[in-house]
Amino acid sequence: MPEQAVQTVRKRSAYERVLRPLLYRLGKGDAEIAHEQTLKALHLLGQIPAAPRAGARLFGGASGRTVFGVRFPSPVGLAAGMDKNGVALRAWPAIGFGFVEVGTVTAQPQPGNEKPRLFRLVEHEAVINRMGFNNLGSAALADRLAAYGDLGYPLGISIGKSKVTPLEAAVKDYVTSFRRLYRHGDYFAVNVSSPNTPGLRELQDAGHLRELLTALHAESATLSVSGLAPKPILVKIAPDLTTSAIDELLQVCTDIGVAGIIATNTTIGRPGVTGHPRAGETGGLSGRPLAEISAKVVAHIHAETGGALPVIGVGGILEPSDATRLFDAGASLVQVYSGLIYRGPGLIRQLNRSLP
């Protein structure tokens, strides 16, 4: 739905009227610069000892729930990609998030794709990104998480393949990051669905995925023997898979004993935005145009598994009704990314207050 239409049926928040226009002018409109400056501000917020607790009272309100053995104080989480290197982890509870997923992180540090690589399609409340897993590497993230200590909320860690690693060596790459970060994550998301690393989506194929998940589960068993608790492993899938491909993927996940599915990543399609000047940019599309697609994928997974496989629903949450649709489709938890860009922290409060 275009932004103009959205504005006719709801009152715009102070964030949308005042702060968002200022953010959008940073760096002559470069969305990545606004992203970086926001993370810096949130890092500073996280240094204020009382901020997380006070913010949780102001923006929280949802009841907690236990999913795949992890207790979540709120079912509303921050999706991977917003805070790849974990620089603002103390601040996210201050705006109401009940859990956070850092990353996607790779075994080797990498700069990501060439800039510019992040684009707003404002009238469609959408984002196109081709970031390319820009991150400091899993060793650096492990050091940062060790310095943080107990965050006081569940932390998910999204792991991916380094760009320089050939597909045939991908398993070793994932296992390396998994091992380095194992003691710090409450769950791990296996990202095999980003469209911005060449060849990565091939890992969603049944054969590749089975090999990868088998190796990660074997590593988890080894680490558990050394005294560390077993960690849930989830798979993040693309919204562009056919129904039969999803079913094959789910069969592998069921066979291996995966704890859950994250549905969905960004889409390479351009539903509802084809007329926009930025629609031709390479990368994954997120935001409002993804809402219906993600809800259909969540509903299919829920139906296909009989609700036995928990789903984290992500994609197109800009209103409480969007989150409700994902929960009604069968999601156990939801995550927000683009909605935070367009609606600000007030959206997280609305989501928390609207949930039972």
Residue, then its C-alpha position, 0 to 999 in steps of 0.5 A: m500500500p502506498e504511503q499516501a494511502v496509509q496516511t489517510v487511515r491513521k495518524r502519523s507518529a512524531y517519529e514519522r513527522v519529525l525524526r524520520p525526515l531528518l534521518y532520511r536526509l543524512g548522507k544526502g539520502d544514503a540509507e546506509i549512512a542513516h542506518e549507521q548513525t542510528l546504530k551509533a545512537l542506540h549504542l550510546l542509549g545502551q550505555i545508560p544503565a536504566a534505559p533498557r528496563a525503563g524502555a521495556r516498561l514503556f514499549g513492552g507489554a506483551s506476554g512471554r512465551t516459550v518456543f523451542g525451549v527458549r523463554f521469550p519475554s515478548p514474541v516481537g523480535l528484531a530481525a537479522g541484518m539490522d545489527k549485524n555486528g551486535v553494536a547496540l545489543r544493550a539498547w534493543p530492549a529499551i524500545g520493546f524488543g523481546f529478542v534480537e537476532v544478530g548477523t548474518v555473520t560469516a567465518q571471515p570478515q568481509p566488506g560486503n558489496e559495493k556501495p550504494r547497496l541500500f535503497r528506500l522505496v518510501e511510497h511503498e514502505a519497502v527497502i531493497n538491499r544488496m548488502g552482501f553480509n558485510n560484517l566483522g567476522s564471527a571471531a570478532l562477534a564472539d569477542r564482543l558478545a563475551a564482553y557483553g556478558d548476560l544480555g538479559y534476553p534471548l539472542g539469536i545468531s544468524i550465520g552465513k557463508s563467506k563470499v570467498t568460500p566456494l560452495e563445496a566448502a560452505v559446510k566448514d564455513y558455517v561450522t566454524s562460525f557456529r563453533r566460535l559463537y555457540r556459547h553466546g547464542d540462545y538459538f542459531a539461524v542458518n541463513v541459506s536464503s540471502p539473494n546477495t551472496p552468489g550461489l548461497r540459495e543453492l544451499q536450500d536444495a535438499g542435498h546441500l541442506r542435509e549435509l549442512l544441517t547434519a554437520l551443524h547438529a554433529e558439532s552441537a552434539t560435540l560441544s554439548v558433550s563438553g558441558l555446553a547446553p544444546k542450542p536450537i538450530l533454525v533455517k531461514i528460507a526464501p519467499d521465492l521457493t516453490t511449494s514443492a521446494i519448501d516441502e522438500l526443505l521441510q522434510v530435510c529439516t524434520d529428518i535432521g531435527v531442526a528446531g524451527i523455520i524463519a519465514t521469510n528472507t527478502t524476495i528477488g521479486r518486485p511485487g507491487v513496486t515495478g513502477h518505482p525508479r528503484a525497482g530495477e536495483t539488484g537485491g532483496l526486497s523487504g517491507r510492506p510488499l512482502a507481507e502477503i507472501s510471507a504470511k502464505v509461506v508461514a501458513h503453508i509451513h504450519a499446515e504441512t508440519g501440522g504445527a509441529l515445527p515452530v515458525i518465526g514470521v518475518g516480512g512486511i510488519l508495519e501494523p499490528s494487523d500484519a503481526t496478527r496475520l502472521f500469528d494467525a497463519g501459525a507463527s510462534l514469534v515475529q521479527v521486524y526490520s523494515g517496519l522499524i525504519y518506516r514507523g520507528p519504535g512506536l511500532i514495537r510498542q503497538l505490536n506488544r500492546s496488541l498481542p494477548 
